């Protein structure tokens, strides 16, 4: 028998449920989501920090942010407050408060100061409100974006127009300053890397109502400004060309000629075809005023892959220095420098096991590495290494216990034994790295050691772990957190990689 409740009881129940839901929304903690990177452009370099979304606002880690703009000289942390000495300035923060003190002057922020996973976090409104006061540098920041320009930086912007033409469309991009370009094709999209001055787009995404192109996106999350063109069809040819003054990029998106249609001889740029699955994007440099290569040229052979693994990430911060430098952020900075130095040689393709402030599992990092079929694998860490800082130690894998004996050969390599066949090559890689690190002025580079480093165990390629120090609560991070040292470190890694694989192309 079906029971029917009186109508007034159903109404009361609904009212109670609505009130309860409203109360839960009030007391439920603010949702926090990891987002993208925030890029800081300086006159001669760029740096990035991971962002975090809290209360629908973009937040940045306070201490790493200050260390990008200068140097934190001291901290005094209490239960709900923090004092920071930055050069000649003193800053005071209180958790969940919108106002901060800068040299005893009250400054209001758009959102309150927060703490997340042991880090003090500030909203992006901190950038224009505070950084000019304490750095003495001009700061350009547009609210809601994920990039800022600090110092004597003059970013380039651009406008876009479409012109219809037979069998296609002409996309004209007018820049406010000179740029140079490189192009690539991947996943059915065309990528235009912009080189020269930093770029500040008026719009992050431009959508078109056009039968040949659907949208144009701007992206600089890896520090390389780029335009991404999404065509409406994969059966289009892509002809980009930059003007002689570097201020106008003309891009033709046209249907290829039919087999019966004669091809008129001309200076035809190459059609950017999508690479096969697993292959790297083909990068086609385009010099100002020069016509791109002919479309009939075969794609270049795939570059050898180097996999870089930045240790820790997400809620796993790793070690921490007295001045607030976290291992996860330091490892990511080092990887960014090494990636840039390797990419600059044009001899290697770099694959990262983590992007931004994520924390992939050991298995996920290993899967990323082995799927890429690399020529070598490097994992980066930092920690307590005595008082001889900076120290750079290199480790190869040694199992904590010998593997079980097996009389019959297996038809496959066990996941937990994948590194064993690579042991001698890993040791050679470690020796090459140690030789190059020893040439860094002031650095201590002990002989390579063996250790049961979990991240190396299942990598099916020559693999080593590199640890820098000292990074501990009793000491300031010092040289290892400085861009100059990190650049020397990255250049040493590149020399070791080239020495280890002499067959690879040289820059």
N, C-alpha and C positions, 0 to 999 in steps of 0.2 A: 504494500500500500504506500502510495506517495504522500508524504507529509507536506502540508502547506503552512507556512508561517504567516501570521498576520502582517498586513502591509506596513503597519506602524512600527513593528519590530524590525522589518527589513530596512526601513528608512533610518531607524536609530542605529542599526548595525553599520550601515553605509556611512553615517555621520561620524560614528566612532572611529571607523577605519580611516576616514579622511583626516581626522584630527591626529590620529596616531602617526600616520605617514608624514604629516607636516612636522610633528615633533621630532621624528627621526631625521628629517632633513636638516633640522636646526642643530641637533647634537652630533650628527654623523661627521667624522673628521674630513677636512678638505681633501679632495682627491689629488693625488700627486702622480704625475706621469713624466717619465723621461722623454725628452723631446730631441732636438737637434743640437748641432754645435752653434756657438756664437763666434763670429770671426772678428778679430780686431786687426785693423790695418794701421801700420806705422809707416813712416817715410821709406824704410828700406826692408821691411819684412812684414809678415802677417803671423798671427798666433790665434789659436782657437781654445775655447773652453766649452765643456758640456753644459747644456741648459737643463732646467727642470721646470715643469709647469705646475704651479700651485695657485689655487684660487683664480684660475683663468689668467694668470700672469706669468711672464717669463722670469725665472730667477737664475742667478749665477752664483757660484761659490766665491765668497768674499775674499779669502786670503789669496787663492790663485789669481783672482782678478787684480788685486793690489800688486801682486808680484809681477804681473804682466806690465803694469804701468810704472813700476819702480821697484822698491825693495822694502819689505816689512822688516823693521828692526827689532820689534818686540811685541809680545802678546801678554795680556793678563785676563784670564777667563774665570768667571765665577758662574754660579748656578744659572742665572738668567741674564747675564750681562757680559760684555766683552770690551776691553780696551785694546786698541791697536796703535802702535807707534810707526808712522810711515814718514821716513825722513825727519823733517822738523815739525811734523803735524801729529796731533793726537786725535783719534777718533773713538767715540764711545757708542756702543750699540746695546739695545735691550731687546730681548726676544719678544716677538709679536707686537712691537711698537713701530709706528710710522716715522717717528722723529728720531734723528741721531744727532750727536754732538760732534762738530768739527772745530777743534780749537776753541771749545766752550761756546760756539755759536750753534744754535739749533737749526737743523735743516730737515724739512719735511719731504718724505718720499711718497710715491704714488701708492705703495703697498707696504705692509709691515715687514720688518726683518724676521726671517724664519731660521729654524735649524732643521736639517735633514741629514740622517745617517751620520751624525757627528760633525757635520759641517755647518758653519754659519752661512746663510744665503741672503742675498740682497736682490731686490727687483731691478730690472733694467733701468728704471728711473734714476738709480744711483749713478749711472754713467754720466748723464749731462748735469746732474745736480751737484756731484761731489768731485769727480775726477778733474775738471778744470781747476778747482780750488787747490787741490793738493799736488797736481803735477805742473801747473803753470803752462799747460799746453792747450791749444784749442781742441775741442772735441765736437765731432759732427755725428749726431745720432738721430734717426727718425724713429719715433715711437712705434712699437709693434714689429720692427724688423729685427734681424739677427746679425747685424753687422754694425760696427762703429769705426770711425776714422779719427785717429789721435795724432796730433802734431801737424806738421806742415804737409798734409795729404790733400790732394785735389782729385777726388774721384771723377770718373767719366760716367755720363749717363747716355741714354739713347732714346730715339723715337723710331717707330716702325710704320711702314706703309706697304700696301699690296698693290700690284699692277697686274691685271689679267693679260694673258698672252695666249697665242694658239697652243693648245695641248698642254697648258700648264699655267703657272703663276710666277711672277717675279716678286721676291720679298726683299725690300730695301730697308736696311737698318742704318740710321744716321747717328753717329757718335759725336759727342761734344768735344772729344779729344782724340788723339791718335792712338790706334790700337794695331796689333798684329794678331794673326789668327793661326790656329791649327784645327783641322777637322777630323772627326772620327764618326763611324757608324756603328751602332749597337742596338740590339733588340728592336729593330724597325724604326729607330729614331736617329736623327743626325745631330751631332754634338759639335759646337763651335767653341773652342777654347780661346778665351780672350787674354792676350798678353800685353803688358805695358802697365798703364795706370790702373789702380783699383776701380771697381765699377759699383755705382750706386743706382740700381734700376728705379725708375718711377713706379713701375708695376712689376711684381714678381711673376705674374702670369698674364699673358695676353691671349685671349681666345678669338678665333676667326670663324665666320660663317662663309666657308670657302670649300669648293669641291676637292681641293688639292692639299690644303694645310689646315689643321684643326687648332693648333695652339703653339705658342712660343713661351718657354719657361726660362727663367734665370736661376742659376744655382751656383753657390760658392761654398758649400758645406765642407769640402775638403781643402778650402783655401785657394782653389783654382777657379776663377770666374769663368762661367761657361753659359752659352745659350743652347737650349735643347729644342729642336724643331720636331714636332710630331706631325707627320704627313697623314692624310686620310687613306692612303694606299701604299703598299710596299712596292708596287710596280711603277715607281717614279725614279727618274734620274735626278741627281743632286749636283748642281754646278755653282759652287761658291767662289767669289772673287772679291778681294779688298782693293779699294782705290789706291792710287799712288800716294795720296796724302794720309792714308790710314784712317779716314773718317767715314767712309761709306762702304758698307758690305752689301754686295749684290748677290742674291742667291736665287737661282732659277730651279724650280721644281717642275719638271716636264715629263710627259709620257715618252717612253723610248720609241724610236721609229719602228714601224712594222717591218717584217722581213722583206716585203716587196718594195718598200720605200727606199730609194737610194740615199745614202748618207753623204751629205755635202762636206767636203774637206774643210776643216776649220780648226782653230785652237780650242779643242774641246776639253774641258776639265773632266777629271775622273768622276764616274758615278760612285757614290759611297754605298757599296753593297753591305748588307748585314753579314757579319762573320759567322762561320759555322758554330754550332753549340760547343762551348768549352774553349773556343779560341779567343784571344784578346782583341779588342777593337783595333782596327788598322788606323793609325794616326797619319794624316796626310798634311805636311806643312805647306802653307800657302804664303809665299812672299809677296809683299806689297807690289802691285803692278805686274806680277808674273802670272801667266796662265797655269792652272793646275795640270797635272800629268794626264796623259791620254787614258781613256776609259778601258782600253784593251790590255793595260798592264796587269800582270798577275799579282795577287796580294803577296806581301812579304811573308816569309816563314814566321811562325809564332816565336816570340821571344822566350828565352828561358825564364821560369817563374821563381821568384824568391818570396817565401811566406814570412811575414813579420807578425809576431804575437806579443801584444802589450799585456803584461800580467795584470791580474785582478780586474777591477771594474765594478760598476753598480754599487751595491751595498758592501761589497768586499773592497775596502779602501787600502788594505795592505799596511805597510809601515807608514809612520808619520814623523816628521821632523819637529824640532822645537818651534820653528817659525811657521808651522802649519802646512808644509808641503806633503802631499799624500803620494804614496807609491803609485797608485793607479794613474794619477794625473801625470806624474813624472815619467812613467813608462810610456804613456800615450804621447807625451811631448817628444821623447827620444825616438819613438817609432815614426812620428811625423817627420822628424829631421832625417832619419835614415831613408824613409820612403822617398823624400824629395831628392836626396843625394843619389839614390839608385836610379830613380826615374830620369834624372838629368843626364845620365850616361847614355840613355836611349838604347841600352844593351839588355835591359831586364824588364820584365813585367812584375809588379809588386802586388801581392794579395795579402790583405789584412784579415786576421781572425776575429777582430772586434772593431766596431766603429762607434764613436761617441762613448758614452758612459754606460755601456752594457757589460754583462758578465757572462759570456758563454761558458758552458760546462767544458771540462776537459775533452769529453767525447765530441762536442760540437766544434771545438777548436781543431781537434785532430781530423775530423771529417772535412773541414774546410781545407786544411793543409793537404791531406792525401788526395782529395778530389782534384786539386790544382796540379798534381804531379810535379812538385817543385824540384829544382836542382839543389835547394837547401832550405832549412828552416831555422829561424832565430827567435827565441823567446826572451823578453827583457823584463828585468826585475830590479829592485833596489832594497837595501836593508842595512842592518848594523854590521859594519866591517872594520871596527877598530878605529883608532885615532889617526890613521895615516891617510885620511881622505884627501883627494878622491882615489878610490880603489876601483879597478875594473877586473872582475873575476869571470872566467869562462869555465863552464861545466859541460861534460859529456855524460851520457846516461850510464849508470851502473845499477843493475837490479839489486834490490835489497836482499834477495835470496836467489840461489841458482835455479834456473828453470828445470822442470821435471824432465828426466831422461825419457827418450822415446826412440825405440829401435827402428820403427818404420817411418820413412819420410812422409810428411803430410802433403796432401794435394794443394794446400793453401798455407799462407803465412798467418799464424795466429795473431790476433789484434794486439795482445800483450807482448808479443815477441817481434813486432815489426821493426824496432830499432836495432835489433841484434845484427842483422846482415850489414847494417850501415856503420857499425862501430868504428872500423878503421878509418873510413872517410870522415866520420864525425870528429875523430881525434885529430885528423889532419886539418880540418876546418878550424878546430879550437886552437891549434898551434899557429895557424895563419893569423887568426884574430889577435892572439896574445902578442905576436910580433908587432902588429900594427898599433895596438893599444900602448905598448911599451914606448912608442915614439911620441906619444902625447906628452908635452912638457908638464911636469909636476904630477903626473898620474902614476900610480903604482899598479902594475899588471903582473900578478903572480903567475906561476906556471899553471896551465890548465889542470883541472881536477875532475875526478869522477864522483857522481852523487846520484842517488835515486830520485832524480827530478821527474815528477809524475808527467809533466807536459811533454817530455821527450820520449816516453816509453813506447808509444804507439805510432810515432811518425815514421813513415816509410821513405825516408830521405836523410841525407846527412843533416844532423840537427844538434844544436848546442843551446845552452842557457847562458845569458850574459847578465851579471848582477853588478850594479854600481852602488857605491856607498861613500861615506856613511849616511844613513838615513835613520835617525832614531830620536826619541823624545828628548834625549839629553843634549843633542847637538843641532845646530842650524844646518840646513841643507848645503849651504855654501856653493862650491863650484859646480856640483852636479846639476844644480837647478838653473845655471846660467846659460843663456843661448850660445855664448862663445864656446864654452866647453862642449855643449851638446853638438854643435856643428863640427868641432874637431873629432868628436866621437863618431859621428855619422860618416865623415870622410875616411876615418880609419876603417870602418866597417866596409865601405865600398872598396877600398884597396885590398882588403882581405878577401872579399868575395871575388874580385878580379884575379887575385893571385891563386885562389882555390880553384877557379874554373877558367884556366888560361885559354880554353877554346872559345869562350864567349867574346862577343864583339867588344872592342874597347871604345871609349868615348872619343 
